[in-house]
Amino acid sequence: MLNHSAFTEESNPILPMAHGRNVPRIAVTAHVALLSIFTREPAEGTLIDISRKGVRLSTEQSFQRDQKLALRVTLPWDKPPIDILLAAVKWVRGNHIGVEFIDLEGDNQASLNAFLQPWDKI
């Protein structure tokens, strides 16, 4: 069972932004269900951090750069899950992948915004 309330940074859940990144990443641990768009093969991962534009995941399955995925991010603290209909793998480093959201609309965008809103002013 995953510890849904665990932060990977003890004192500050906001991680520094990497070169070219213009949105903060929030360090949080949660379950992510993945589905390859082309092969329809399911996979699972653990959320490492999340932003308005994407996520960083740890997963035992292998993925390729530019691979298209659908994701269901189970947010901690009894927040509704977020369904991303289309996302792309931007980088792969060992068992970590960076995924950029392509299609995140409506209630899912609102849920993500509500989840990230407390950290907007930190």
Biopython code that builds the backbone (N, CA, C, O; Angstrom):
import numpy as np
from Bio.PDB.StructureBuilder import StructureBuilder

atoms = [
    (1, "MET", "N", (0.837, -1.179, 0.000)),
    (1, "MET", "CA", (0.000, 0.000, 0.000)),
    (1, "MET", "C", (0.884, 1.245, 0.000)),
    (1, "MET", "O", (1.824, 1.343, 0.789)),
    (2, "LEU", "N", (0.589, 2.175, -0.867)),
    (2, "LEU", "CA", (1.374, 3.388, -0.964)),
    (2, "LEU", "C", (0.994, 4.375, 0.123)),
    (2, "LEU", "O", (-0.168, 4.452, 0.522)),
    (3, "ASN", "N", (1.953, 5.114, 0.594)),
    (3, "ASN", "CA", (1.704, 6.173, 1.552)),
    (3, "ASN", "C", (1.329, 7.420, 0.769)),
    (3, "ASN", "O", (2.203, 8.156, 0.311)),
    (4, "HIS", "N", (0.040, 7.660, 0.614)),
    (4, "HIS", "CA", (-0.438, 8.729, -0.245)),
    (4, "HIS", "C", (-0.145, 10.119, 0.287)),
    (4, "HIS", "O", (-0.246, 11.083, -0.472)),
    (5, "SER", "N", (0.206, 10.266, 1.527)),
    (5, "SER", "CA", (0.456, 11.601, 2.052)),
    (5, "SER", "C", (1.941, 11.898, 2.194)),
    (5, "SER", "O", (2.309, 12.940, 2.735)),
    (6, "ALA", "N", (2.789, 11.015, 1.726)),
    (6, "ALA", "CA", (4.228, 11.208, 1.905)),
    (6, "ALA", "C", (4.784, 12.186, 0.878)),
    (6, "ALA", "O", (4.527, 12.067, -0.320)),
    (7, "PHE", "N", (5.547, 13.149, 1.368)),
    (7, "PHE", "CA", (6.283, 14.042, 0.499)),
    (7, "PHE", "C", (7.694, 13.510, 0.382)),
    (7, "PHE", "O", (8.217, 12.911, 1.322)),
    (8, "THR", "N", (8.314, 13.726, -0.767)),
    (8, "THR", "CA", (9.693, 13.301, -0.917)),
    (8, "THR", "C", (10.656, 14.377, -0.436)),
    (8, "THR", "O", (11.847, 14.102, -0.286)),
    (9, "GLU", "N", (10.193, 15.560, -0.195)),
    (9, "GLU", "CA", (10.997, 16.630, 0.377)),
    (9, "GLU", "C", (10.426, 16.926, 1.753)),
    (9, "GLU", "O", (9.235, 17.212, 1.868)),
    (10, "GLU", "N", (11.245, 16.865, 2.805)),
    (10, "GLU", "CA", (10.736, 16.985, 4.164)),
    (10, "GLU", "C", (10.160, 18.361, 4.471)),
    (10, "GLU", "O", (9.036, 18.449, 4.964)),
    (11, "SER", "N", (10.879, 19.418, 4.203)),
    (11, "SER", "CA", (10.427, 20.726, 4.648)),
    (11, "SER", "C", (9.716, 21.523, 3.566)),
    (11, "SER", "O", (8.933, 22.417, 3.885)),
    (12, "ASN", "N", (9.959, 21.231, 2.326)),
    (12, "ASN", "CA", (9.361, 22.017, 1.252)),
    (12, "ASN", "C", (8.978, 21.091, 0.106)),
    (12, "ASN", "O", (9.852, 20.553, -0.573)),
    (13, "PRO", "N", (7.672, 20.899, -0.116)),
    (13, "PRO", "CA", (7.255, 19.983, -1.171)),
    (13, "PRO", "C", (7.446, 20.527, -2.583)),
    (13, "PRO", "O", (7.274, 19.785, -3.550)),
    (14, "ILE", "N", (7.799, 21.814, -2.725)),
    (14, "ILE", "CA", (8.019, 22.362, -4.060)),
    (14, "ILE", "C", (9.469, 22.118, -4.448)),
    (14, "ILE", "O", (10.390, 22.521, -3.738)),
    (15, "LEU", "N", (9.659, 21.459, -5.573)),
    (15, "LEU", "CA", (11.002, 21.148, -6.052)),
    (15, "LEU", "C", (11.504, 22.279, -6.939)),
    (15, "LEU", "O", (10.705, 22.968, -7.574)),
    (16, "PRO", "N", (12.823, 22.480, -6.989)),
    (16, "PRO", "CA", (13.360, 23.519, -7.865)),
    (16, "PRO", "C", (13.063, 23.200, -9.322)),
    (16, "PRO", "O", (12.982, 22.037, -9.719)),
    (17, "MET", "N", (12.905, 24.257, -10.109)),
    (17, "MET", "CA", (12.587, 24.073, -11.517)),
    (17, "MET", "C", (13.852, 23.819, -12.319)),
    (17, "MET", "O", (14.874, 24.476, -12.123)),
    (18, "ALA", "N", (13.764, 22.862, -13.219)),
    (18, "ALA", "CA", (14.883, 22.531, -14.094)),
    (18, "ALA", "C", (14.958, 23.555, -15.217)),
    (18, "ALA", "O", (14.028, 24.333, -15.429)),
    (19, "HIS", "N", (16.062, 23.545, -15.922)),
    (19, "HIS", "CA", (16.260, 24.448, -17.054)),
    (19, "HIS", "C", (15.099, 24.344, -18.031)),
    (19, "HIS", "O", (14.736, 23.249, -18.460)),
    (20, "GLY", "N", (14.522, 25.477, -18.378)),
    (20, "GLY", "CA", (13.430, 25.508, -19.346)),
    (20, "GLY", "C", (12.062, 25.239, -18.762)),
    (20, "GLY", "O", (11.062, 25.351, -19.470)),
    (21, "ARG", "N", (11.988, 24.886, -17.488)),
    (21, "ARG", "CA", (10.707, 24.582, -16.860)),
    (21, "ARG", "C", (10.147, 25.878, -16.290)),
    (21, "ARG", "O", (10.870, 26.633, -15.641)),
    (22, "ASN", "N", (8.861, 26.142, -16.526)),
    (22, "ASN", "CA", (8.271, 27.374, -16.028)),
    (22, "ASN", "C", (7.118, 27.137, -15.057)),
    (22, "ASN", "O", (6.369, 28.067, -14.757)),
    (23, "VAL", "N", (6.963, 25.932, -14.572)),
    (23, "VAL", "CA", (5.945, 25.631, -13.571)),
    (23, "VAL", "C", (6.580, 24.812, -12.450)),
    (23, "VAL", "O", (7.410, 23.941, -12.709)),
    (24, "PRO", "N", (6.189, 25.091, -11.201)),
    (24, "PRO", "CA", (6.771, 24.319, -10.092)),
    (24, "PRO", "C", (6.241, 22.896, -10.052)),
    (24, "PRO", "O", (5.109, 22.624, -10.452)),
    (25, "ARG", "N", (7.089, 21.989, -9.558)),
    (25, "ARG", "CA", (6.715, 20.594, -9.359)),
    (25, "ARG", "C", (6.487, 20.382, -7.869)),
    (25, "ARG", "O", (7.265, 20.861, -7.045)),
    (26, "ILE", "N", (5.425, 19.669, -7.524)),
    (26, "ILE", "CA", (5.102, 19.366, -6.142)),
    (26, "ILE", "C", (5.461, 17.906, -5.872)),
    (26, "ILE", "O", (4.960, 17.005, -6.545)),
    (27, "ALA", "N", (6.325, 17.676, -4.893)),
    (27, "ALA", "CA", (6.748, 16.323, -4.544)),
    (27, "ALA", "C", (5.656, 15.650, -3.734)),
    (27, "ALA", "O", (5.298, 16.113, -2.651)),
    (28, "VAL", "N", (5.130, 14.559, -4.260)),
    (28, "VAL", "CA", (4.073, 13.810, -3.572)),
    (28, "VAL", "C", (4.094, 12.372, -4.088)),
    (28, "VAL", "O", (4.415, 12.132, -5.252)),
    (29, "THR", "N", (3.757, 11.432, -3.235)),
    (29, "THR", "CA", (3.735, 10.030, -3.617)),
    (29, "THR", "C", (2.291, 9.575, -3.780)),
    (29, "THR", "O", (1.460, 9.796, -2.900)),
    (30, "ALA", "N", (1.998, 8.938, -4.911)),
    (30, "ALA", "CA", (0.649, 8.424, -5.178)),
    (30, "ALA", "C", (0.723, 7.375, -6.281)),
    (30, "ALA", "O", (1.729, 7.275, -6.984)),
    (31, "HIS", "N", (-0.330, 6.604, -6.429)),
    (31, "HIS", "CA", (-0.415, 5.558, -7.447)),
    (31, "HIS", "C", (-0.834, 6.167, -8.793)),
    (31, "HIS", "O", (-1.661, 7.077, -8.850)),
    (32, "VAL", "N", (-0.243, 5.642, -9.872)),
    (32, "VAL", "CA", (-0.610, 6.057, -11.228)),
    (32, "VAL", "C", (-0.834, 4.808, -12.071)),
    (32, "VAL", "O", (0.021, 3.924, -12.128)),
    (33, "ALA", "N", (-1.987, 4.743, -12.722)),
    (33, "ALA", "CA", (-2.266, 3.686, -13.697)),
    (33, "ALA", "C", (-1.979, 4.271, -15.076)),
    (33, "ALA", "O", (-2.416, 5.378, -15.391)),
    (34, "LEU", "N", (-1.244, 3.525, -15.894)),
    (34, "LEU", "CA", (-0.872, 3.978, -17.225)),
    (34, "LEU", "C", (-1.420, 3.016, -18.264)),
    (34, "LEU", "O", (-1.608, 1.831, -17.991)),
    (35, "LEU", "N", (-1.674, 3.531, -19.449)),
    (35, "LEU", "CA", (-2.130, 2.710, -20.561)),
    (35, "LEU", "C", (-1.457, 3.221, -21.824)),
    (35, "LEU", "O", (-1.595, 4.393, -22.176)),
    (36, "SER", "N", (-0.729, 2.343, -22.506)),
    (36, "SER", "CA", (-0.125, 2.713, -23.782)),
    (36, "SER", "C", (-1.239, 2.931, -24.803)),
    (36, "SER", "O", (-2.093, 2.063, -24.989)),
    (37, "ILE", "N", (-1.230, 4.078, -25.456)),
    (37, "ILE", "CA", (-2.286, 4.409, -26.419)),
    (37, "ILE", "C", (-2.280, 3.433, -27.593)),
    (37, "ILE", "O", (-3.345, 3.020, -28.051)),
    (38, "PHE", "N", (-1.102, 3.059, -28.089)),
    (38, "PHE", "CA", (-1.034, 2.238, -29.294)),
    (38, "PHE", "C", (-1.186, 0.746, -29.023)),
    (38, "PHE", "O", (-1.867, 0.050, -29.776)),
    (39, "THR", "N", (-0.565, 0.249, -27.963)),
    (39, "THR", "CA", (-0.629, -1.183, -27.703)),
    (39, "THR", "C", (-1.752, -1.565, -26.745)),
    (39, "THR", "O", (-2.092, -2.742, -26.620)),
    (40, "ARG", "N", (-2.323, -0.577, -26.073)),
    (40, "ARG", "CA", (-3.378, -0.778, -25.064)),
    (40, "ARG", "C", (-2.868, -1.608, -23.887)),
    (40, "ARG", "O", (-3.664, -2.194, -23.153)),
    (41, "GLU", "N", (-1.551, -1.662, -23.702)),
    (41, "GLU", "CA", (-0.945, -2.414, -22.620)),
    (41, "GLU", "C", (-0.971, -1.586, -21.331)),
    (41, "GLU", "O", (-0.483, -0.456, -21.310)),
    (42, "PRO", "N", (-1.543, -2.150, -20.249)),
    (42, "PRO", "CA", (-1.592, -1.410, -18.990)),
    (42, "PRO", "C", (-0.274, -1.499, -18.227)),
    (42, "PRO", "O", (0.500, -2.439, -18.409)),
    (43, "ALA", "N", (-0.033, -0.518, -17.379)),
    (43, "ALA", "CA", (1.148, -0.494, -16.522)),
    (43, "ALA", "C", (0.791, 0.289, -15.263)),
    (43, "ALA", "O", (-0.260, 0.925, -15.184)),
    (44, "GLU", "N", (1.682, 0.228, -14.287)),
    (44, "GLU", "CA", (1.489, 0.968, -13.045)),
    (44, "GLU", "C", (2.763, 1.708, -12.703)),
    (44, "GLU", "O", (3.859, 1.322, -13.110)),
    (45, "GLY", "N", (2.597, 2.780, -11.947)),
    (45, "GLY", "CA", (3.749, 3.540, -11.506)),
    (45, "GLY", "C", (3.453, 4.251, -10.205)),
    (45, "GLY", "O", (2.330, 4.233, -9.702)),
    (46, "THR", "N", (4.490, 4.878, -9.673)),
    (46, "THR", "CA", (4.373, 5.669, -8.463)),
    (46, "THR", "C", (4.728, 7.108, -8.787)),
    (46, "THR", "O", (5.802, 7.387, -9.322)),
    (47, "LEU", "N", (3.830, 8.011, -8.465)),
    (47, "LEU", "CA", (4.051, 9.433, -8.675)),
    (47, "LEU", "C", (5.188, 9.905, -7.778)),
    (47, "LEU", "O", (5.226, 9.583, -6.590)),
    (48, "ILE", "N", (6.111, 10.666, -8.350)),
    (48, "ILE", "CA", (7.205, 11.275, -7.594)),
    (48, "ILE", "C", (6.944, 12.757, -7.423)),
    (48, "ILE", "O", (7.103, 13.304, -6.332)),
    (49, "ASP", "N", (6.541, 13.410, -8.514)),
    (49, "ASP", "CA", (6.128, 14.803, -8.421)),
    (49, "ASP", "C", (5.152, 15.128, -9.535)),
    (49, "ASP", "O", (5.042, 14.404, -10.524)),
    (50, "ILE", "N", (4.446, 16.234, -9.350)),
    (50, "ILE", "CA", (3.393, 16.631, -10.278)),
    (50, "ILE", "C", (3.407, 18.144, -10.450)),
    (50, "ILE", "O", (3.731, 18.887, -9.523)),
    (51, "SER", "N", (3.053, 18.581, -11.646)),
    (51, "SER", "CA", (2.896, 20.004, -11.937)),
    (51, "SER", "C", (1.655, 20.156, -12.802)),
    (51, "SER", "O", (0.987, 19.171, -13.114)),
    (52, "ARG", "N", (1.352, 21.370, -13.185)),
    (52, "ARG", "CA", (0.205, 21.596, -14.058)),
    (52, "ARG", "C", (0.435, 21.036, -15.468)),
    (52, "ARG", "O", (-0.514, 20.863, -16.233)),
    (53, "LYS", "N", (1.685, 20.759, -15.800)),
    (53, "LYS", "CA", (2.006, 20.310, -17.162)),
    (53, "LYS", "C", (2.422, 18.853, -17.273)),
    (53, "LYS", "O", (2.521, 18.325, -18.380)),
    (54, "GLY", "N", (2.672, 18.187, -16.134)),
    (54, "GLY", "CA", (3.118, 16.804, -16.241)),
    (54, "GLY", "C", (3.473, 16.187, -14.906)),
    (54, "GLY", "O", (3.242, 16.764, -13.843)),
    (55, "VAL", "N", (4.046, 14.985, -14.992)),
    (55, "VAL", "CA", (4.423, 14.228, -13.801)),
    (55, "VAL", "C", (5.770, 13.563, -14.009)),
    (55, "VAL", "O", (6.222, 13.366, -15.137)),
    (56, "ARG", "N", (6.403, 13.222, -12.890)),
    (56, "ARG", "CA", (7.570, 12.348, -12.900)),
    (56, "ARG", "C", (7.140, 11.096, -12.164)),
    (56, "ARG", "O", (6.570, 11.173, -11.075)),
    (57, "LEU", "N", (7.415, 9.925, -12.766)),
    (57, "LEU", "CA", (6.976, 8.649, -12.230)),
    (57, "LEU", "C", (8.138, 7.691, -12.073)),
    (57, "LEU", "O", (9.159, 7.795, -12.754)),
    (58, "SER", "N", (7.955, 6.758, -11.160)),
    (58, "SER", "CA", (8.812, 5.594, -11.049)),
    (58, "SER", "C", (7.968, 4.406, -11.491)),
    (58, "SER", "O", (6.833, 4.248, -11.040)),
    (59, "THR", "N", (8.514, 3.569, -12.373)),
    (59, "THR", "CA", (7.766, 2.424, -12.873)),
    (59, "THR", "C", (8.722, 1.299, -13.237)),
    (59, "THR", "O", (9.855, 1.542, -13.652)),
    (60, "GLU", "N", (8.257, 0.076, -13.080)),
    (60, "GLU", "CA", (9.065, -1.085, -13.436)),
    (60, "GLU", "C", (8.939, -1.415, -14.931)),
    (60, "GLU", "O", (9.795, -2.113, -15.473)),
    (61, "GLN", "N", (7.907, -0.935, -15.594)),
    (61, "GLN", "CA", (7.726, -1.168, -17.024)),
    (61, "GLN", "C", (8.639, -0.226, -17.802)),
    (61, "GLN", "O", (8.999, 0.847, -17.316)),
    (62, "SER", "N", (9.009, -0.636, -19.009)),
    (62, "SER", "CA", (9.872, 0.216, -19.824)),
    (62, "SER", "C", (9.028, 1.027, -20.797)),
    (62, "SER", "O", (8.033, 0.548, -21.340)),
    (63, "PHE", "N", (9.452, 2.261, -21.001)),
    (63, "PHE", "CA", (8.776, 3.184, -21.909)),
    (63, "PHE", "C", (9.818, 3.842, -22.793)),
    (63, "PHE", "O", (11.001, 3.888, -22.455)),
    (64, "GLN", "N", (9.367, 4.347, -23.926)),
    (64, "GLN", "CA", (10.232, 5.022, -24.873)),
    (64, "GLN", "C", (9.877, 6.505, -24.931)),
    (64, "GLN", "O", (8.726, 6.890, -24.727)),
    (65, "ARG", "N", (10.878, 7.323, -25.210)),
    (65, "ARG", "CA", (10.636, 8.745, -25.403)),
    (65, "ARG", "C", (9.610, 8.931, -26.527)),
    (65, "ARG", "O", (9.659, 8.240, -27.545)),
    (66, "ASP", "N", (8.691, 9.864, -26.329)),
    (66, "ASP", "CA", (7.605, 10.202, -27.259)),
    (66, "ASP", "C", (6.468, 9.181, -27.272)),
    (66, "ASP", "O", (5.501, 9.352, -28.015)),
    (67, "GLN", "N", (6.562, 8.130, -26.471)),
    (67, "GLN", "CA", (5.462, 7.164, -26.386)),
    (67, "GLN", "C", (4.228, 7.862, -25.817)),
    (67, "GLN", "O", (4.320, 8.637, -24.865)),
    (68, "LYS", "N", (3.081, 7.576, -26.414)),
    (68, "LYS", "CA", (1.820, 8.193, -25.992)),
    (68, "LYS", "C", (1.122, 7.307, -24.971)),
    (68, "LYS", "O", (1.029, 6.091, -25.140)),
    (69, "LEU", "N", (0.629, 7.947, -23.898)),
    (69, "LEU", "CA", (0.001, 7.242, -22.793)),
    (69, "LEU", "C", (-1.301, 7.917, -22.381)),
    (69, "LEU", "O", (-1.522, 9.096, -22.659)),
    (70, "ALA", "N", (-2.150, 7.156, -21.721)),
    (70, "ALA", "CA", (-3.260, 7.688, -20.940)),
    (70, "ALA", "C", (-2.914, 7.375, -19.490)),
    (70, "ALA", "O", (-2.338, 6.325, -19.204)),
    (71, "LEU", "N", (-3.262, 8.284, -18.562)),
    (71, "LEU", "CA", (-2.920, 8.098, -17.160)),
    (71, "LEU", "C", (-4.127, 8.338, -16.269)),
    (71, "LEU", "O", (-5.007, 9.140, -16.583)),
    (72, "ARG", "N", (-4.147, 7.626, -15.153)),
    (72, "ARG", "CA", (-5.078, 7.928, -14.061)),
    (72, "ARG", "C", (-4.218, 8.108, -12.820)),
    (72, "ARG", "O", (-3.615, 7.160, -12.317)),
    (73, "VAL", "N", (-4.175, 9.346, -12.336)),
    (73, "VAL", "CA", (-3.394, 9.689, -11.153)),
    (73, "VAL", "C", (-4.333, 9.678, -9.953)),
    (73, "VAL", "O", (-5.268, 10.475, -9.875)),
    (74, "THR", "N", (-4.073, 8.766, -9.019)),
    (74, "THR", "CA", (-4.868, 8.689, -7.797)),
    (74, "THR", "C", (-4.243, 9.643, -6.790)),
    (74, "THR", "O", (-3.208, 9.340, -6.197)),
    (75, "LEU", "N", (-4.871, 10.789, -6.600)),
    (75, "LEU", "CA", (-4.325, 11.810, -5.713)),
    (75, "LEU", "C", (-4.488, 11.436, -4.243)),
    (75, "LEU", "O", (-5.426, 10.727, -3.877)),
    (76, "PRO", "N", (-3.569, 11.917, -3.402)),
    (76, "PRO", "CA", (-3.688, 11.653, -1.966)),
    (76, "PRO", "C", (-4.778, 12.501, -1.312)),
    (76, "PRO", "O", (-5.377, 13.368, -1.947)),
    (77, "TRP", "N", (-5.015, 12.238, -0.058)),
    (77, "TRP", "CA", (-5.923, 13.005, 0.789)),
    (77, "TRP", "C", (-7.362, 12.988, 0.293)),
    (77, "TRP", "O", (-8.066, 13.992, 0.388)),
    (78, "ASP", "N", (-7.796, 11.856, -0.232)),
    (78, "ASP", "CA", (-9.175, 11.666, -0.679)),
    (78, "ASP", "C", (-9.611, 12.648, -1.757)),
    (78, "ASP", "O", (-10.796, 12.956, -1.879)),
    (79, "LYS", "N", (-8.659, 13.136, -2.536)),
    (79, "LYS", "CA", (-8.984, 13.992, -3.686)),
    (79, "LYS", "C", (-9.397, 13.095, -4.847)),
    (79, "LYS", "O", (-8.947, 11.952, -4.936)),
    (80, "PRO", "N", (-10.252, 13.603, -5.744)),
    (80, "PRO", "CA", (-10.655, 12.763, -6.881)),
    (80, "PRO", "C", (-9.469, 12.473, -7.799)),
    (80, "PRO", "O", (-8.580, 13.312, -7.943)),
    (81, "PRO", "N", (-9.447, 11.286, -8.426)),
    (81, "PRO", "CA", (-8.358, 10.975, -9.355)),
    (81, "PRO", "C", (-8.425, 11.888, -10.583)),
    (81, "PRO", "O", (-9.472, 12.443, -10.918)),
    (82, "ILE", "N", (-7.294, 12.018, -11.222)),
    (82, "ILE", "CA", (-7.200, 12.831, -12.437)),
    (82, "ILE", "C", (-6.950, 11.889, -13.608)),
    (82, "ILE", "O", (-6.018, 11.086, -13.585)),
    (83, "ASP", "N", (-7.789, 11.998, -14.627)),
    (83, "ASP", "CA", (-7.624, 11.209, -15.849)),
    (83, "ASP", "C", (-7.015, 12.084, -16.937)),
    (83, "ASP", "O", (-7.577, 13.115, -17.305)),
    (84, "ILE", "N", (-5.878, 11.670, -17.438)),
    (84, "ILE", "CA", (-5.221, 12.356, -18.541)),
    (84, "ILE", "C", (-5.425, 11.482, -19.769)),
    (84, "ILE", "O", (-4.884, 10.379, -19.851)),
    (85, "LEU", "N", (-6.204, 11.977, -20.719)),
    (85, "LEU", "CA", (-6.552, 11.188, -21.895)),
    (85, "LEU", "C", (-5.375, 10.963, -22.827)),
    (85, "LEU", "O", (-5.294, 9.934, -23.497)),
    (86, "LEU", "N", (-4.457, 11.931, -22.870)),
    (86, "LEU", "CA", (-3.297, 11.811, -23.747)),
    (86, "LEU", "C", (-2.117, 12.525, -23.111)),
    (86, "LEU", "O", (-2.215, 13.684, -22.707)),
    (87, "ALA", "N", (-0.995, 11.811, -23.030)),
    (87, "ALA", "CA", (0.246, 12.355, -22.508)),
    (87, "ALA", "C", (1.391, 11.741, -23.304)),
    (87, "ALA", "O", (1.212, 10.742, -24.001)),
    (88, "ALA", "N", (2.565, 12.349, -23.191)),
    (88, "ALA", "CA", (3.729, 11.847, -23.919)),
    (88, "ALA", "C", (4.914, 11.713, -22.979)),
    (88, "ALA", "O", (5.156, 12.579, -22.139)),
    (89, "VAL", "N", (5.650, 10.622, -23.129)),
    (89, "VAL", "CA", (6.880, 10.428, -22.373)),
    (89, "VAL", "C", (7.920, 11.389, -22.951)),
    (89, "VAL", "O", (8.233, 11.329, -24.140)),
    (90, "LYS", "N", (8.453, 12.273, -22.106)),
    (90, "LYS", "CA", (9.428, 13.258, -22.558)),
    (90, "LYS", "C", (10.861, 12.806, -22.317)),
    (90, "LYS", "O", (11.765, 13.173, -23.067)),
    (91, "TRP", "N", (11.071, 12.009, -21.272)),
    (91, "TRP", "CA", (12.406, 11.489, -20.984)),
    (91, "TRP", "C", (12.294, 10.206, -20.180)),
    (91, "TRP", "O", (11.294, 9.954, -19.508)),
    (92, "VAL", "N", (13.357, 9.392, -20.266)),
    (92, "VAL", "CA", (13.456, 8.133, -19.527)),
    (92, "VAL", "C", (14.850, 8.087, -18.914)),
    (92, "VAL", "O", (15.851, 8.251, -19.611)),
    (93, "ARG", "N", (14.904, 7.859, -17.584)),
    (93, "ARG", "CA", (16.179, 7.711, -16.870)),
    (93, "ARG", "C", (16.030, 6.546, -15.900)),
    (93, "ARG", "O", (15.448, 6.696, -14.825)),
    (94, "GLY", "N", (16.551, 5.399, -16.277)),
    (94, "GLY", "CA", (16.401, 4.206, -15.441)),
    (94, "GLY", "C", (14.931, 3.839, -15.326)),
    (94, "GLY", "O", (14.248, 3.649, -16.333)),
    (95, "ASN", "N", (14.444, 3.739, -14.087)),
    (95, "ASN", "CA", (13.026, 3.416, -13.911)),
    (95, "ASN", "C", (12.183, 4.657, -13.646)),
    (95, "ASN", "O", (11.057, 4.546, -13.160)),
    (96, "HIS", "N", (12.713, 5.841, -13.961)),
    (96, "HIS", "CA", (11.954, 7.084, -13.844)),
    (96, "HIS", "C", (11.628, 7.607, -15.240)),
    (96, "HIS", "O", (12.443, 7.528, -16.159)),
    (97, "ILE", "N", (10.417, 8.143, -15.374)),
    (97, "ILE", "CA", (10.016, 8.767, -16.642)),
    (97, "ILE", "C", (9.385, 10.117, -16.361)),
    (97, "ILE", "O", (8.736, 10.316, -15.335)),
    (98, "GLY", "N", (9.585, 11.036, -17.282)),
    (98, "GLY", "CA", (8.928, 12.330, -17.246)),
    (98, "GLY", "C", (7.825, 12.321, -18.290)),
    (98, "GLY", "O", (8.068, 11.997, -19.453)),
    (99, "VAL", "N", (6.612, 12.676, -17.881)),
    (99, "VAL", "CA", (5.453, 12.619, -18.769)),
    (99, "VAL", "C", (4.805, 13.995, -18.849)),
    (99, "VAL", "O", (4.521, 14.619, -17.826)),
    (100, "GLU", "N", (4.576, 14.458, -20.064)),
    (100, "GLU", "CA", (3.922, 15.747, -20.290)),
    (100, "GLU", "C", (2.464, 15.528, -20.661)),
    (100, "GLU", "O", (2.154, 14.686, -21.504)),
    (101, "PHE", "N", (1.563, 16.287, -20.029)),
    (101, "PHE", "CA", (0.143, 16.206, -20.354)),
    (101, "PHE", "C", (-0.108, 16.860, -21.709)),
    (101, "PHE", "O", (0.399, 17.947, -21.984)),
    (102, "ILE", "N", (-0.887, 16.197, -22.547)),
    (102, "ILE", "CA", (-1.295, 16.760, -23.832)),
    (102, "ILE", "C", (-2.782, 17.088, -23.811)),
    (102, "ILE", "O", (-3.189, 18.169, -24.238)),
    (103, "ASP", "N", (-3.599, 16.152, -23.313)),
    (103, "ASP", "CA", (-5.053, 16.347, -23.266)),
    (103, "ASP", "C", (-5.540, 16.196, -21.829)),
    (103, "ASP", "O", (-5.717, 15.085, -21.331)),
    (104, "LEU", "N", (-5.753, 17.344, -21.168)),
    (104, "LEU", "CA", (-6.249, 17.397, -19.795)),
    (104, "LEU", "C", (-7.281, 18.514, -19.769)),
    (104, "LEU", "O", (-6.930, 19.694, -19.804)),
    (105, "GLU", "N", (-8.542, 18.143, -19.709)),
    (105, "GLU", "CA", (-9.606, 19.137, -19.840)),
    (105, "GLU", "C", (-10.648, 19.001, -18.743)),
    (105, "GLU", "O", (-10.650, 18.037, -17.977)),
    (106, "GLY", "N", (-11.530, 19.984, -18.684)),
    (106, "GLY", "CA", (-12.726, 19.943, -17.866)),
    (106, "GLY", "C", (-12.485, 19.674, -16.400)),
    (106, "GLY", "O", (-11.653, 20.322, -15.766)),
    (107, "ASP", "N", (-13.227, 18.704, -15.858)),
    (107, "ASP", "CA", (-13.161, 18.380, -14.438)),
    (107, "ASP", "C", (-11.762, 17.925, -14.024)),
    (107, "ASP", "O", (-11.337, 18.177, -12.896)),
    (108, "ASN", "N", (-11.057, 17.268, -14.913)),
    (108, "ASN", "CA", (-9.706, 16.805, -14.585)),
    (108, "ASN", "C", (-8.749, 17.983, -14.412)),
    (108, "ASN", "O", (-7.931, 17.983, -13.492)),
    (109, "GLN", "N", (-8.842, 18.976, -15.278)),
    (109, "GLN", "CA", (-8.017, 20.184, -15.133)),
    (109, "GLN", "C", (-8.389, 20.909, -13.844)),
    (109, "GLN", "O", (-7.508, 21.379, -13.123)),
    (110, "ALA", "N", (-9.680, 21.003, -13.547)),
    (110, "ALA", "CA", (-10.133, 21.658, -12.323)),
    (110, "ALA", "C", (-9.635, 20.913, -11.084)),
    (110, "ALA", "O", (-9.220, 21.542, -10.111)),
    (111, "SER", "N", (-9.673, 19.586, -11.114)),
    (111, "SER", "CA", (-9.179, 18.792, -9.985)),
    (111, "SER", "C", (-7.685, 19.003, -9.774)),
    (111, "SER", "O", (-7.232, 19.147, -8.638)),
    (112, "LEU", "N", (-6.915, 19.022, -10.866)),
    (112, "LEU", "CA", (-5.479, 19.252, -10.753)),
    (112, "LEU", "C", (-5.205, 20.645, -10.202)),
    (112, "LEU", "O", (-4.371, 20.807, -9.312)),
    (113, "ASN", "N", (-5.900, 21.648, -10.722)),
    (113, "ASN", "CA", (-5.714, 23.014, -10.243)),
    (113, "ASN", "C", (-6.046, 23.129, -8.762)),
    (113, "ASN", "O", (-5.321, 23.783, -8.012)),
    (114, "ALA", "N", (-7.140, 22.497, -8.332)),
    (114, "ALA", "CA", (-7.533, 22.536, -6.923)),
    (114, "ALA", "C", (-6.491, 21.850, -6.042)),
    (114, "ALA", "O", (-6.203, 22.322, -4.942)),
    (115, "PHE", "N", (-5.926, 20.742, -6.515)),
    (115, "PHE", "CA", (-4.917, 20.029, -5.757)),
    (115, "PHE", "C", (-3.646, 20.858, -5.612)),
    (115, "PHE", "O", (-3.046, 20.879, -4.537)),
    (116, "LEU", "N", (-3.222, 21.544, -6.679)),
    (116, "LEU", "CA", (-1.973, 22.300, -6.667)),
    (116, "LEU", "C", (-2.119, 23.694, -6.064)),
    (116, "LEU", "O", (-1.120, 24.297, -5.674)),
    (117, "GLN", "N", (-3.318, 24.207, -5.980)),
    (117, "GLN", "CA", (-3.566, 25.582, -5.538)),
    (117, "GLN", "C", (-2.937, 25.931, -4.195)),
    (117, "GLN", "O", (-2.408, 27.036, -4.076)),
    (118, "PRO", "N", (-2.952, 25.076, -3.178)),
    (118, "PRO", "CA", (-2.333, 25.455, -1.895)),
    (118, "PRO", "C", (-0.846, 25.791, -2.003)),
    (118, "PRO", "O", (-0.322, 26.525, -1.164)),
    (119, "TRP", "N", (-0.154, 25.267, -3.021)),
    (119, "TRP", "CA", (1.281, 25.519, -3.167)),
    (119, "TRP", "C", (1.588, 26.687, -4.094)),
    (119, "TRP", "O", (2.756, 27.035, -4.269)),
    (120, "ASP", "N", (0.576, 27.298, -4.688)),
    (120, "ASP", "CA", (0.808, 28.394, -5.619)),
    (120, "ASP", "C", (1.521, 29.582, -4.977)),
    (120, "ASP", "O", (2.277, 30.281, -5.650)),
    (121, "LYS", "N", (1.296, 29.816, -3.712)),
    (121, "LYS", "CA", (1.851, 31.011, -3.067)),
    (121, "LYS", "C", (3.039, 30.720, -2.164)),
    (121, "LYS", "O", (3.517, 31.601, -1.449)),
    (122, "ILE", "N", (3.515, 29.475, -2.201)),
    (122, "ILE", "CA", (4.670, 29.119, -1.369)),
    (122, "ILE", "C", (5.936, 29.565, -2.046)),
    (122, "ILE", "O", (7.026, 29.362, -1.513)),
]
sb = StructureBuilder()
sb.init_structure("model")
sb.init_model(0)
sb.init_chain("A")
sb.init_seg("    ")
for serial, (resi, resn, name, xyz) in enumerate(atoms, 1):
    if name == "N":
        sb.init_residue(resn, " ", resi, " ")
    sb.init_atom(name, np.array(xyz, "f"), 0.0, 1.0, " ", f" {name:<3s}", serial, name[0])
structure = sb.get_structure()
